[in-house]
């Protein structure tokens, strides 16, 4: 009768998941932590003092969190790496009403096989 040994299976849980916090993954988590720290500083400034205004403090403190959340979830997370930059470039080009491939931006092509074929056609 054969003896059965212990089977070892490799688990790669740490390599298969991305690190994150509150739904933000990778570098987006750092953006979120920075926005959270900024929100806490803003809240502390407006919520302390002789006459604190809690609604104003909450409203102003939520602005960095909303902006970072919209940027990360709308333009970064789950998108190609340069999605946000390319979208910004496209919006700037559309707002300036300049053609993307204008004659000023495109250099003329000089390919030897194109110039040779045009000379041959003119000789005929």
C-alpha positions in Angstrom: 0.0 0.0 0.0 1.3 3.4 -1.0 1.7 6.1 1.6 0.2 9.4 0.8 2.1 12.5 1.8 0.9 15.9 2.6 0.0 17.9 -0.5 1.2 21.5 -0.5 -0.6 24.0 -2.5 0.8 27.5 -3.2 -1.5 30.3 -2.4 -0.9 33.7 -4.0 -3.5 35.7 -2.3 -1.1 38.6 -1.7 -0.1 38.7 -5.4 -3.6 38.4 -6.8 -5.2 41.3 -4.9 -4.4 45.0 -5.1 -3.9 46.9 -1.9 -6.4 49.6 -1.2 -8.5 51.5 1.3 -12.1 52.4 1.2 -12.5 51.1 -2.4 -9.4 53.1 -3.7 -6.7 50.9 -5.1 -3.0 51.5 -5.5 -1.9 55.1 -5.9 -5.5 56.2 -5.7 -5.5 55.2 -2.0 -2.7 57.7 -1.4 -4.8 60.4 -3.1 -7.7 59.4 -0.8 -5.6 59.6 2.3 -4.2 63.0 1.4 -7.8 64.3 0.7 -8.9 62.8 4.1 -6.1 64.5 5.9 -6.9 67.8 4.2 -10.6 67.4 5.0 -9.8 66.8 8.7 -7.7 70.0 8.8 -10.4 72.0 7.1 -13.0 70.6 9.5 -10.9 71.4 12.5 -10.3 75.0 11.4 -14.0 75.7 10.9 -15.4 73.6 13.7 -13.3 75.1 16.5 -13.2 78.6 17.8 -15.6 80.8 19.7 -18.5 80.5 17.2 -18.2 77.2 15.4 -20.4 76.6 12.3 -20.7 72.8 11.9 -22.6 72.9 8.6 -20.0 75.1 7.0 -17.2 72.9 8.4 -18.8 69.7 7.1 -19.6 71.3 3.7 -16.1 72.6 3.2 -14.4 69.5 4.5 -16.3 67.3 2.1 -15.0 69.2 -1.0 -11.6 67.5 -1.2 -13.1 64.1 -0.6 -15.7 64.6 -3.3 -13.1 65.9 -5.8 -10.7 63.1 -5.2 -13.4 60.4 -5.3 -14.8 61.8 -8.6 -11.3 61.9 -10.1 -10.2 58.4 -9.0 -13.5 56.6 -9.7 -14.3 58.5 -12.9 -10.9 58.8 -14.5 -8.3 56.5 -12.9 -9.6 53.3 -11.4 -10.5 50.6 -13.9 -9.3 52.7 -16.9 -6.2 52.5 -19.0 -3.1 54.1 -17.4 -3.2 57.4 -19.5 -7.0 57.7 -19.8 -7.2 60.9 -17.7 -4.3 62.7 -19.5 -5.6 61.8 -22.9 -9.2 62.9 -22.0 -7.8 66.2 -20.8 -5.8 66.7 -24.0 -8.9 65.9 -26.1 -11.1 68.3 -24.1 -8.5 71.1 -24.5 -8.3 70.5 -28.3 -12.1 70.5 -28.6 -12.4 73.6 -26.5 -9.8 75.5 -28.5 -11.5 74.4 -31.8 -8.2 73.5 -33.4 -8.0 70.4 -35.6 -6.0 67.7 -34.0 -4.1 66.9 -37.1 -3.7 70.4 -38.5 -1.2 71.0 -41.3 1.0 72.9 -38.9 1.4 69.9 -36.6 1.9 67.2 -39.3 5.2 67.0 -41.1 5.1 66.1 -44.8 6.1 62.5 -45.6 9.0 62.0 -48.0 9.2 58.3 -48.8 11.6 57.2 -51.5 9.2 54.7 -53.0 6.5 57.3 -53.3 8.7 59.9 -55.0 10.1 57.3 -57.4 6.7 56.1 -58.5 5.5 59.7 -59.1 8.6 60.4 -61.3 7.9 57.2 -63.3 4.3 58.3 -63.9 5.3 61.7 -65.1 7.8 60.1 -67.5 5.0 58.1 -69.2 
